[in-house]
């Protein structure tokens, strides 16, 4: 039996895009969340559903695991139970046959780790914005900008003096003068 596993991990593909690639699956399991804790559907799939000879299909390695250790544990458990893991976007069947070169394995692991870091960063930023945290460089005070422009227009101050008094850089001052 072929089990498709989908997780709302919108780094490269949405759930719908993952679902569209699961046409070969006999049964699709969808995780309720993207967090790395409490992956109940994945645990149930591996511990209770699949049997020797079955295949778990995912679109990317980062859908399946959240760290290199987690990936190693899942692949180890799959190999022990004669379960194949097929990664669609890599066209890679992980079946314990060892048909990959060492360099190919390292490349896949490196890409996987990069994807996990990107996802965790994006997830952290989304949570911070949800809590009202302002992202990006802080805005300059409109009062300071106004004061810097007035000082510049008076032609009595040098750019260094304006910067020292208002803490507005030359580039910022010129950008606001152009408006």
Secondary structure per residue as TSV (DSSP state, phi and psi in degrees):
chain	resnum	aa	ss	phi	psi
A	1	X	-	360.0	144.5
A	2	X	E	-109.4	122.0
A	3	X	E	-108.5	123.3
A	4	X	E	-89.3	136.9
A	5	X	E	-120.0	123.0
A	6	X	E	-120.3	138.8
A	7	X	-	-134.7	136.7
A	8	X	-	-69.6	74.9
A	9	X	-	-119.3	82.6
A	10	X	T	-81.6	41.2
A	11	X	T	-74.4	-47.4
A	12	X	T	-120.5	-35.1
A	13	X	-	-136.5	141.2
A	14	X	-	-76.3	173.0
A	15	X	H	-58.5	-40.9
A	16	X	H	-64.1	-39.3
A	17	X	H	-68.3	-38.7
A	18	X	H	-62.6	-45.0
A	19	X	H	-59.6	-40.4
A	20	X	H	-62.4	-29.0
A	21	X	T	-85.6	-2.9
A	22	X	-	-96.1	28.1
A	23	X	T	-62.6	-25.2
A	24	X	T	-82.2	-7.5
A	25	X	-	-78.7	140.6
A	26	X	S	-83.3	-30.8
A	27	X	E	-146.2	135.0
A	28	X	E	-113.2	131.1
A	29	X	E	-108.3	127.8
A	30	X	E	-117.1	123.3
A	31	X	-	-75.4	143.6
A	32	X	S	-77.3	-20.4
A	33	X	-	-146.4	169.5
A	34	X	-	-99.1	-4.1
A	35	X	-	-66.5	155.0
A	36	X	S	-82.0	-12.6
A	37	X	S	-96.2	156.3
A	38	X	-	55.7	50.4
A	39	X	-	-85.5	70.2
A	40	X	H	-63.2	-40.1
A	41	X	H	-67.5	-40.2
A	42	X	H	-64.9	-44.5
A	43	X	H	-61.1	-46.1
A	44	X	H	-62.6	-41.1
A	45	X	I	-60.1	-49.9
A	46	X	I	-72.4	-41.0
A	47	X	I	-81.2	-31.4
A	48	X	I	-120.4	-34.6
A	49	X	I	-87.4	-54.4
A	50	X	-	-72.2	148.1
A	51	X	-	-127.3	165.1
A	52	X	T	-52.1	135.0
A	53	X	T	94.4	-13.2
A	54	X	-	-75.2	166.5
A	55	X	E	-128.1	136.2
A	56	X	E	-104.8	125.0
A	57	X	E	-109.8	129.3
A	58	X	E	-133.0	159.3
A	59	X	S	-81.3	-34.9
A	60	X	S	-143.9	158.3
A	61	X	H	-62.4	-34.3
A	62	X	H	-70.7	-14.7
A	63	X	H	-72.4	-37.0
A	64	X	H	-78.7	-42.2
A	65	X	-	-135.7	162.7
A	66	X	S	-111.3	-7.3
A	67	X	S	-156.8	166.3
A	68	X	H	-62.2	-40.8
A	69	X	H	-61.5	-45.3
A	70	X	H	-61.8	-42.8
A	71	X	H	-62.6	-43.9
A	72	X	H	-61.3	-42.6
A	73	X	H	-61.6	-45.8
A	74	X	H	-64.8	-45.8
A	75	X	H	-64.9	-40.0
A	76	X	H	-61.2	-45.0
A	77	X	H	-64.7	-39.1
A	78	X	H	-64.7	-43.2
A	79	X	H	-64.9	-41.0
A	80	X	H	-58.7	-35.5
A	81	X	T	-100.1	13.2
A	82	X	T	55.5	45.7
A	83	X	-	-109.3	136.0
A	84	X	E	-94.6	138.0
A	85	X	E	-111.5	123.5
A	86	X	E	-112.8	125.3
A	87	X	E	-105.1	109.6
A	88	X	T	-60.4	-52.9
A	89	X	T	-67.1	-19.6
A	90	X	T	-99.3	-8.1
A	91	X	T	49.6	50.4
A	92	X	E	-123.5	123.8
A	93	X	E	-103.0	119.5
A	94	X	E	-99.9	103.5
A	95	X	S	-131.5	8.9
A	96	X	S	83.7	3.7
A	97	X	S	-78.7	-16.7
A	98	X	-	68.1	38.2
A	99	X	-	-88.7	13.4
A	100	X	S	-109.0	146.8
A	101	X	-	-77.9	163.2
A	102	X	H	-59.7	-40.8
A	103	X	H	-65.8	-37.1
A	104	X	H	-65.6	-41.4
A	105	X	H	-61.8	-46.7
A	106	X	H	-60.8	-40.8
A	107	X	H	-62.1	-45.3
A	108	X	H	-63.4	-40.4
A	109	X	H	-66.6	-42.3
A	110	X	H	-62.0	-45.8
A	111	X	H	-62.4	-41.7
A	112	X	H	-59.8	-48.8
A	113	X	H	-62.6	-40.1
A	114	X	H	-61.3	-43.9
A	115	X	H	-61.9	-41.7
A	116	X	H	-63.9	-43.6
A	117	X	H	-63.5	-44.5
A	118	X	H	-59.3	-45.7
A	119	X	H	-64.6	-46.0
A	120	X	H	-62.4	-37.6
A	121	X	H	-63.8	-48.0
A	122	X	H	-63.1	-39.7
A	123	X	H	-64.6	-43.5
A	124	X	H	-63.3	-40.1
A	125	X	H	-66.1	-41.0
A	126	X	H	-62.6	-43.3
A	127	X	H	-65.2	-39.4
A	128	X	H	-64.8	-42.8
A	129	X	H	-64.0	-38.9
A	130	X	H	-61.9	-28.3
A	131	X	T	-89.7	5.3
A	132	X	T	90.8	9.2
A	133	X	-	-74.6	134.7
A	134	X	-	-83.9	126.3
A	135	X	-	-93.6	153.9
A	136	X	S	89.6	-175.6
A	137	X	S	-69.7	137.8
A	138	X	-	-65.9	145.1
A	139	X	-	-73.6	149.1
A	140	X	-	-76.6	148.6
A	141	X	-	-63.8	132.7
A	142	X	H	-61.8	-32.9
A	143	X	H	-63.6	-44.5
A	144	X	H	-64.5	-41.0
A	145	X	H	-64.3	-45.3
A	146	X	H	-60.2	-43.3
A	147	X	H	-65.0	-41.5
A	148	X	H	-63.0	-41.7
A	149	X	H	-64.7	-43.5
A	150	X	H	-61.0	-43.0
A	151	X	H	-63.6	-40.8
A	152	X	H	-65.7	-44.6
A	153	X	H	-66.7	-29.0
A	154	X	H	-70.0	-18.6
A	155	X	T	59.9	22.1
A	156	X	-	-101.7	-6.0
A	157	X	S	-124.4	147.4
A	158	X	-	-83.0	165.3
A	159	X	H	-63.0	-36.5
A	160	X	H	-64.8	-38.8
A	161	X	H	-66.9	-41.0
A	162	X	H	-62.2	-44.5
A	163	X	H	-62.3	-41.1
A	164	X	H	-65.8	-40.6
A	165	X	H	-76.9	-42.4
A	166	X	H	-103.0	-14.1
A	167	X	-	62.8	30.4
A	168	X	-	-106.6	124.4
A	169	X	-	-71.8	164.0
A	170	X	H	-58.2	-46.1
A	171	X	H	-60.1	-43.4
A	172	X	H	-65.5	-42.5
A	173	X	H	-61.3	-48.9
A	174	X	H	-63.2	-37.7
A	175	X	H	-62.3	-39.3
A	176	X	H	-78.8	-25.5
A	177	X	H	-69.1	-32.4
A	178	X	-	-71.1	-18.2
A	179	X	-	-74.9	360.0
